[in-house]
């Protein structure tokens, strides 16, 4: 089973990536910056207090800052890690050699995706000890932490599948990367702008409460909005009153992102060998 999913070449690449000194240096730098952000926030919150106390509600705010920083990191790094995994092989003229192996198209696409996201996943998991600072002061439940990291994982896989799709569809790596970053920017900022515009348009000139379900179906594609809904139940309740949809925004994100991921991976597998019949097994 392992040989069908991860071929030997990619398995070697997977191991070499984690044995590189630059990988450990990058993790150290990232954790150092994230830790400094947490310590700076604690310092600023206790600086002007006579008792020097750090309250649980401040701990929740610090957790929100760390969570949004990590999510922004995922949006920044994932396209760069996945948008060139197939197109770069084509530019180096090694894709044809890879396609002549016994590995199926599904095995190649999934192996490339897993190996590209492995380093980013390691960075996210390695930041877990930093959240012990939050649990030290209280204000955050383990359930919220698990939901946050689940959102990270779903976002990484979806953005990765978008990068793999453009890398398979477009021959030039730079063009595939620009397209992937464009879609990521739209999911992060474009959907937020459209959601706010729809809400304001619905409430503009209304003499009473008005409901419009469209903002929900746009906001569920925005991981930052879903993360805010997890942290602030009042924001989720406000969106429910405007849209009339009682389903939590996170459920909509799980459904939509899962469909996008599966669809794009299947299309990438099909486009990898466009003029060849798919291999069985």
N, C-alpha and C positions, 0 to 999 in steps of 0.2 A: 504493500500500500504506500509506504514512504517513497519507494522508487518511482511510483506513478505520479506523485505529487511534486516532489523535489528531485530533480535530476542531479547527477554527481557534480556537474559543473557549477550549478547554482548552490549546491550544498557546500562546496569548497568556497565559493564567494561569500556565502553566509558566515562561515567560520572566520575567514580572513578579515571581514569587516569588523568583527568584535575583537580580534586580536591586534588591530591597528592601534598605535599609541594616540593617533589623532582622534579616534573615537572616544577613548577615555578622557582625553583632554577636553573634548567638546562637552561631554557629560559633566565634567568637573566645572567647566566655565558656566554652563547653564544652571547647575544646582547652586553655584556660588552667587550668581545674579539673583536667582529666585529667593535664596536665603537672605540676601541683603535687602531685598524688597520687603520681606516679612519683618526683619529686624528694624528697618527704617520706619515701617508703619507703627510698630510697637513703640519705638522711641518717640515718634511724633505724637502719639496718643497719650503717652504718659509724661511728656515734657512739661506741660502746663498744668498738671494736676498736683495739688499739694500733697496728696497721699501717694501719688505714683502708682495708682491701681489701674489694671487693665481689665475692663469689664467684659462679660461674655458677649454682649452685643457688638463690641469692638472686634472680638475674635471672629464673629460671623462676617463682618465687613472685610477683615483681612483674608478670610477664606474665599470670599467673592473675588477679591482682587487677584489672588493667586490663580483661581479657577479661570478667570477671563484672560489672564496673561498666558496660561497654558493653552487655552483654546485658540488664542491668536497665534501662538507658536505652531500649532497644528496646521492652521490655515496657511501659514507662511512656509513651512517646511515640506508638507506633504506633496504639493505640486512639483517642487523641485526634485523630490526623490523618485517620483513615479512618471513624470511626463516624458522621460527620455529612455525608459527601459527597453522599449522595442525599437524606437527610431534610432537610438544610438547604435544598436546592433546592425541596423540597416546601413547607417553611415559608415561604420567600420567594416562593412561587407562581411560580417560574420553571421548574419541572420540566415542566409541560405545554408550555411554549414549546420546551424542549430536545427533548421527544419528537416535536415536529412537524417537526424538521429531518430531513435525509436520513441522519443517523447511525443506525446500527443499535443495538440494545440492547447487543450485545457490545462495540461500539466505545465506547459511553458508559461502561459499567462498567469496561472495561480502561483507558480513558483516565483516568478518575477515580482508579483505583487507582494507576496509574503516577505521575500528577502528585502524589498525596498522599504516596507513598513516596520521591519523588525527593529531597526535602530531607533526610530522615533518611538516605538512602543517601549523600548528599554528606557529611554529618557523619561517618558511619562511615568512608568512604574518606579523608576529610581527616585522620583520626587515624592513618593509616599511618606518617607520619614520626615519630610518638612511639615507635613500636615499634623505630625505629633505635637507641634507647637500650638496648633488650633485646639486639639483635644486637651492640651494641658490647661487652657483657660476656659474651655467649655463653650457652649453655644451652638455646636454642630453635632448632628447625629451621624452614626456610622452609615445609616441608610442613605443620607444625602451624599455622603462621600462616594458610596458605591454607585449611586445614580449618576453622579458627576463623571466618574471614570468610565461608566458605561456609555455616556454621551460622547466622551473622547474617542472611545474605540469605534463607535458607529460612525462618527465624523471622519476618522482616519480612513476607514475602509471605503466609505463612499467617495471621499476626495481621491483616494488611491485608484478606485475603479474609473473615475473620470480621467485621471492622468493616464492610466493604461489605455483607455479607449482612444484618446487623442494621440497617444504615442503609436498606437497600432494603425490609426487611420491616416495620420499625417507623416510624411517622410522626414521632414526637417524637425530636429529636436527643439530648436529655438521657437518655431511656430507652434509646436505642440505645447510647449511650456507656456507661451503667451496665452493660448486658448484655455489651458487649464487654470492659470491664474485669473483669467477673465471670468470664468464660471465661479471660481472660489470667491472672487470679489463680489460677484452678483449675489451669491448665497449669503455673504456676510453683511454687505451694505445695501445692495439693490433691493432685496426682499424687505429689509427694514424700512427703507424709504417708501416703497410701495404700500406696505402695511400702514404706516403712519398717514400717508396720503388718503388711503381708503377710509380709515377711521375718521379723519377730519372731514372728508367729503360726506360721509354718512351723517355726521353730527352737525354739519354746517346748515344753518337756517332751520333746524328742526325744533319744533315747539315742545316735543316730548321725546321720550327715549325711543331711539331707532335701532333696529338690528339689521346687520348685514353679515352673512356668513363668509363672504369673500376674504376679509382680512385673516381669518383663521387659516384658510387654505394656502395663503401666501406666507404667513408667519411660521407655519410648521416646517418650512424649508430653511429657516434661519436658526442654526444651533445656538447663537448668542441669545436670541429671544427665548428659546426653550430653556437655556440655562438660567436666564432671569426669572422665568416662570417657576423654576424649581426653587430658587432662593426666596422669591417674593410671592407668596400665595395670593396676595392682594392684586398683583398684576395679572395673574391667571384668572382671578375672579372678575376683574374688570374686562378682560378680553372675552370671557364667557358672557357677560351682560351685553356686550356690544355685538357679538356674533350670534349668540343664541345657541352655541354648541357647547355641551357640557363635557365632552371628551377632552382630557388633558392634552396640552400642546405636545408633550413628549410622545404620546401614543401616535399622534399624527406624524411626527418626525420618524419614528421607528418604522411605520408602514411605508411612508414615502421614500425614505432613504434605502430601505431594504429592497423595494421594487427597482429603484434607480441602480443600485449596486448589482443586482442579479442581471438586469437587462443589459447594462454596459459590459459586464464580464462576458455574457453570452455573445454580444456583438463583437467584442474584441477577439474572442475565440474564432468566430466565423470569419472576421476580416484578416486574421493572421495568415490563413491559406485561402485567399479568395477564389483561386482557380483550381483548387484541389478538393477532392472528396474528403470529409472528415475521417480520421483514423478511428477504428473501433478499439475499445479498451484503452 
